[in-house]
Amino acid sequence: MQCLYPALLGPSDAWLYSKRATSVTIRTRLALQFAAILAVTLLLFSLVIYFFTYQSRRNSFTENLFARARVVAHVYLDGTNRGDEASRASYRRYLRQFYRTLPAEEVRVYDAQNRVVFREGQQTGKPVPSSLLSGVRQSGSLVELEADHGQTVGLLYRDAHRGDFVVVASSVDADSQVEQRTLRKILVGGLLISFGIVGVGGWFFAGQALRPMQRIVQEVDTITASDLHRRLSQADGQDEVSHLAQRFNSLLDRLETAFAGQRTFVRDASHELRTPLTVLTGELEVALLQERSPTEYRRVLQSTLDAARMLTALTNGLLQIARASDDPSQVPMALVRLDELLLQAHEEVLRRQPTCRIDLEFGEPNGFGVAYGVLGNEPLLLSAVLNVLENACKFSRGSQAPIMAILTCTGRQVQLQVRDQGVGMTEADRQQVFVPFFRAEAIRTVPGHGIGLPLTAKIMALHGGIIRVESELGVGTQVTLQLPLASV
């Protein structure tokens, strides 16, 4: 298991290349997205400017056409009231000095019979539809838009003495054509320049935003299994990059703890395995030095058998710890009755420790779920209960008080308390009881390997339960196992 971590954490060319490629891709994506958002915003803003400018100029030109129609109507009616044609022509020339002639302008005045009675401007000869004249008489005014900024307006002009007249004025808004064309060039040029500035600026700022990520990648590349104590330097802020660095540092904390625990486990396991193997080797070597009596050979065989049994028990304990560390999804679970499991464990402990006295006490089950039922793996839970009961027997030898095993249901939890009045342990030793192969000072003379409680703790964690150990030197120890009650 130890060789897997360097492979995951060590620098690799392919891994480094993929990280850098991902960083460049993110930078390009950020720059493109930023440019696209700003480009769409600028484009919409330009379209709005162009549209409202066009509408404003068109409405202004329409008002100018209507004003032109009113002036022509006034010129016609005032001019016809003059005595002779020369006077009327002089009057019209005089009035033209006060207004500007519009491009391609043509103004016609129609009487009640839709006959042209007056005409100003270009003589295009283009007929005016009768529907337009009818529409003007009905609505009072009318506007028709034409291609290339052309407009035709109709105005109903009322005279108290001569009746109603329809004045039709048409022209081309040449100024708007030029101004709109200039505006289009300015907007298109401005957009292109803005796109270029936004692209370069977006690329630069995306690089600035991703620089902490690149620094994190560089620091991660230098962390290997031999220096897991190192931490990322970008974890001091409150932004997303700092949060990522903080989470990664937390991962490194867990990995460092796992590595340290693994090294300790391997070292202690090697030491524990070496002891029975040394006994086996020594006994066999001594026995082979010279011929011995059958009684002596029997003693050697018994000694080696005891060492082999110790080695088997230790190996089984190590395998159970490895199994209890598995993924919970890979461990088969079923409904287990803890009261039946406790009776089974009690019988097995009495077979192993015939001089030990264990009194069982069962509380009343509640109605929250199956009576004393938990969802778990029966062999693993049996091993956990056996470890607790057997420890209580081993560490209370010489005590006249019985060991109490109390099984109760508290709320939605099943709880097993095992109390002994044995040697107990100090507070410093109690805090180390879940470390594999740890042996408290007060119980070093008691046979064991220091893997019972660590194995029980792993089994409880695998089942979503908890284990608590309370102890006082010279008074005794209480171990509490607590598991969630299985629902009906």
C-alpha positions, 0 to 999 in steps of 0.5 A, a space after each residue: 500500500 505504501 508504494 501507491 502514494 508516491 505514484 499518485 503524488 510524485 512529479 510526472 511529465 504527462 501529469 505536468 503537461 496535462 495540468 499546464 494544458 488545462 491551465 492554458 485552456 481555462 485561460 483561453 476560455 476565460 478570455 474568450 468568454 470575457 471578450 464575447 460578453 463585452 462584444 455582445 454588450 458593445 454590439 447591442 449598445 451600438 445598435 441601440 445608438 444607431 437605431 435611436 439616431 436613425 429614428 430621431 433624424 427621421 422624425 426630425 426630417 418628417 417635422 421639417 417636411 410638415 413645416 415645409 408643407 405648411 409654408 408652401 400652403 401659406 405661400 399659395 393662399 397668401 399669394 393668390 390673394 394678391 392682385 396680379 401674377 407678378 406680385 404673387 411671384 415676387 411674394 413667393 421669391 421673398 418667402 423662399 429666402 426664409 427657408 432652406 430648400 430640401 433635397 429632391 423636394 416637391 410640394 403640391 397643393 390639391 383642392 377639394 376636387 384633387 386637382 393640383 392648384 400649386 406646385 413647388 420644387 422639382 417637377 418629377 411628374 410622379 403621380 400622387 395616389 388617390 388613396 393618400 389624398 383620401 387618407 389625409 382628408 380622413 386623418 388630417 396628416 399622413 406619412 409614407 416612408 420610401 427607400 433611400 431615406 425618402 419620405 412623403 407627407 400629406 397635410 390637410 390645410 384648412 382656409 376659412 374662405 377657400 375651403 380645405 386643401 391637401 398639401 403633399 410634400 416629398 423629399 430625400 433626407 440626404 443629410 441623414 444618409 451621410 450622417 448615418 453612413 458616417 455613424 456606421 463607420 465610426 461604430 464599426 471601427 470602434 467595435 473592431 478596436 474594442 474587440 482587439 483591446 478586449 481580447 488582449 485585456 481579457 487574455 492578460 487579466 485571465 492570466 493574472 486571475 489564473 496565476 495563483 492556480 499556476 503557482 499551486 500547480 508548481 508547488 504541488 509538483 514539488 510535493 512527494 511522499 518524502 516531504 508531505 509536511 510541506 503545505 501550499 502557500 496560497 491558503 491565507 486569503 478568502 477567495 476560491 483559490 485560497 479555499 482550494 489551497 486550504 482543502 488541499 492542505 487538509 488533504 495533505 494533513 490526512 495523507 501525512 497522518 496516514 503515512 505516519 500511521 502506516 509506517 508505525 503500523 508496519 514497524 510495529 507489525 514487523 516487531 510483533 511478527 519477529 517475536 514469535 518467529 524468533 522463538 520458533 527459530 531459536 527453539 528449533 535450532 536448540 533442539 537440532 544441536 544434539 539428540 534429546 529425550 522424547 520429553 524434551 522434544 515434546 517440550 520443544 514442540 509445545 513451545 513452537 506450537 504456542 509460538 505458531 498459535 501466537 503468530 496465527 492470532 497476530 496474523 488473523 488480527 492484522 487481516 481483520 484490521 485490513 478488512 475493517 478498513 475496507 470500503 463500507 460498500 464492499 462489506 456485506 451488511 445484514 440485520 444482526 441481533 446484538 442480544 444474540 451476538 452478545 450471548 454467542 460472544 459470552 459463550 466463546 469467551 468463557 471457552 477461552 477464559 474458563 476462570 473469567 466471570 461475566 454477568 449479562 444484563 439486558 435492558 428493555 427494548 424500545 419501539 423505535 426499531 427492531 429489538 437490539 437490531 443493527 445493520 452490520 456484518 455479523 463476523 466483524 461485529 462478533 470480533 468487536 464484542 469478543 475483543 472487548 469482553 476478552 480484554 476485560 477478562 485479561 486485564 481484571 485477573 485477580 479481581 473478585 468482582 465480576 465483569 458486567 456486560 449491559 446491553 440497552 436501547 437508548 433512543 435510536 441507538 443500541 449500546 453495550 457497556 462492558 465494565 471491569 474492576 481490573 488494573 485500569 490505565 492512566 489518562 495518557 495511556 487511555 488516549 493511545 489505546 486505539 493506536 495499533 500495537 500500543 501497550 499500556 505500562 500497567 498491562 505489559 505483562 498481560 499477553 496480547 498484541 495491542 490490536 484488539 481495541 484498534 480493530 474494534 474502533 475500525 469495525 465501529 467506524 465501518 458500521 457508523 458507530 462509536 466506541 468510548 473508553 473510560 478508565 482509572 488506574 487501579 479502579 477499572 475500565 469501562 468500554 462502551 460500544 454504540 451502534 444505530 438501531 435498525 429501522 423496522 
